[in-house]
Amino acid sequence: MSLEGECFCRAIRYRINGLLIEPRCYHCSRRRKSFSGSGSAYAEVTANEFPWLRGEADLAIYSSTKRFSLGFCRLCGSTLCGLLDGEIHGITLGTLDGEPGVVIEKHIFVGFKIDWDIIGDKAPQFPADAL
């Protein structure tokens, strides 16, 4: 399977030459702020199956914890990926082109979700981190 995605302004583009692992939605206040929405849809990827196709120099990194960072486009602000210990960990599903053919497998941090965030599927829900 091969998927591609990009940021809003199309400056940064990537490919995934493998599977999306454990697609999930985060519902905590930190994700609301970093993604300007009710939360974020995210899936892990295998680092050696993830090449940047263009614009990697425009990827800005924000370290949210000692080990975890977010990668976003310094031009348009799109959050593209998560990094663990400086290596690609996963991508935000909203930056993929077209329909990736995945089903959200779990909702985490639902104990912190905002009232207007309505979860409409039957995936398991966890009040805190379930990683």
Stockholm file with secondary structure:
# STOCKHOLM 1.0

chainA/1-131         MSLEGECFCRAIRYRINGLLIEPRCYHCSRRRKSFSGSGSAYAEVTANEFPWLRGEADLAIYSSTKRFSLGFCRLCGSTLCGLLDGEIHGITLGTLDGEPGVVIEKHIFVGFKIDWDIIGDKAPQFPADAL
#=GR chainA/1-131 SS CCEEEECTTSSCEEEECSCCEEEEEECSHHHHHHHTSSCEEEEECCGGGCCEEECGGGEEEEESSSSEEEEEETTTCCEEEEEETTEEEEEEGGGBSSCCCCCCCEEECGGGCCTTCCCCSCSCEESSCCC
#=GC SS_cons         CCEEEECTTSSCEEEECSCCEEEEEECSHHHHHHHTSSCEEEEECCGGGCCEEECGGGEEEEESSSSEEEEEETTTCCEEEEEETTEEEEEEGGGBSSCCCCCCCEEECGGGCCTTCCCCSCSCEESSCCC
//
